[in-house]
Amino acid sequence: MGITLLDMLLNAGIINRDQFEEALKNRVLYGGKIGTSLIELGYVKEDDLARFLGKKLAVPYVGAERLLNIPSETIALIPKELALRYGVIPIHRDKKRLYMVMSDPADLKAIDDISFMTGYIINPVAAPEVRLVQALGKYYNYEVDQRYQHILQRIEQEKSAEKPQSKPLAEPAAAPAMEHKPVAPPEPAAKTALSLTGEEHLEEVEIVDSEELVRRVGHYSIDLVSQTLAKVDDREEIADILVGYLSQEFRRVALFVIRGDAAFGWRGVHRGQEIHDFGKLVVPFMGQSVLKTVTDGMAYYLGSIPETAENMIMINGMGGDRPAAALMLPLIVSGRVVMVLYVDGGETDLGEKFVELHRLLAKAVLAFEILIFREKILML
């Protein structure tokens, strides 16, 4: 297996072992590329990450300024549907050769597909995922997730506050137990992005395709749910299994992701139907909120929902039907609450379902931990 981005950063002394572990957990729990987790956690600057991405994949990289100032005639070379399907942005055309920023520049199948559909010879270009998502929003009206918006806002605030010249990522004086070449500082992005010459070898990496929703999970017994959780490939499958299984019994089921000082809607179902725009829901932890109570206390909540501003944001985001009682449980991984499960309604008293739901969440925690350990294995 080729050396990974995390390995390169660790070996170069840019991140330490604790940051390595935390980045892996963040990726498994919250999704996205590993580079997004590194930027989100503040371990790596976006420009430095772009350089590493280019070196890791043996492709040129592009900086934010160039990526966000592409001529409209170049953008028109790739239709919106194609750009969003593969996560790509055309950045420069040279006769029949099209340089294209990709969410995964090592996805050879996507390169072949796009080349076949467009008739261009595709040259992949690397960029941090968070900037590519921003560019997709600018050029193709892609709806940028709240998480990425917050990361981008923080990046711009940091640049406005102080704009130090980013130093090249250099090897430490003594590299532990592994020989590797120093990372040379590249040319500015505007020049580097088009400097690829000759045939480049792209390292083969694992491609995780989005799976179809677990449509029949509602017919599973708890034993079958356990077996399915033991075999998941990503966090989305865990959410599908939990929500699909529980929605057969409860009127409303929701999963909230806890990040920083807010809860973010992830997956929600009301009366068997997905809750509209649930992924846009943000419940701040500023005042009185049952989500904050569960998170801070790392304990379950059972009872009515007090009519506070934050709680009404949550209720309105889930359809506006305030329940007589609700049950909420924290999902705790590595000693912190990363998600909260919400349920209400159903034919059985919610208190009687606590033990069963607690056991189900314990299985989900193990599924997340399996994903984290699997990532570690792939890194070795």
Secondary structure, 3 states (H helix, E strand, C coil): CCCCHHHHHHHCCCCCHHHHHHHHHHHHHHCCCHHHHHHHCCCCCHHHHHHHHHHHHCCCECCHHHHCCCCHHHHCCCCHHHHHHHCEEEEEEECCEEEEEECCCCCHHHHHHHHHHHCCEEEEEECCHHHHHHHHHHHHCCCCCHHHHHHHHHHHHHHHHCCCCCCCCCCCCCCCCCCCCCCCCCCCHHHHCCCCCCCCCCCCCCCCCCCCCCCCHHHCCHHHHHHHHCCCCCHHHHHHHHHHHHCCCCCEEEEEEEECCEEEEEEEEECCEECCCHHHCEEECCCCCHHHHHHHHCCCEEECCCCCHHHHHHHHHCCCCCCCCEEEEEEEECCEEEEEEEEECCCCCHHHHHHHHHHHHHHHHHHHHHHHHHHHHHHC
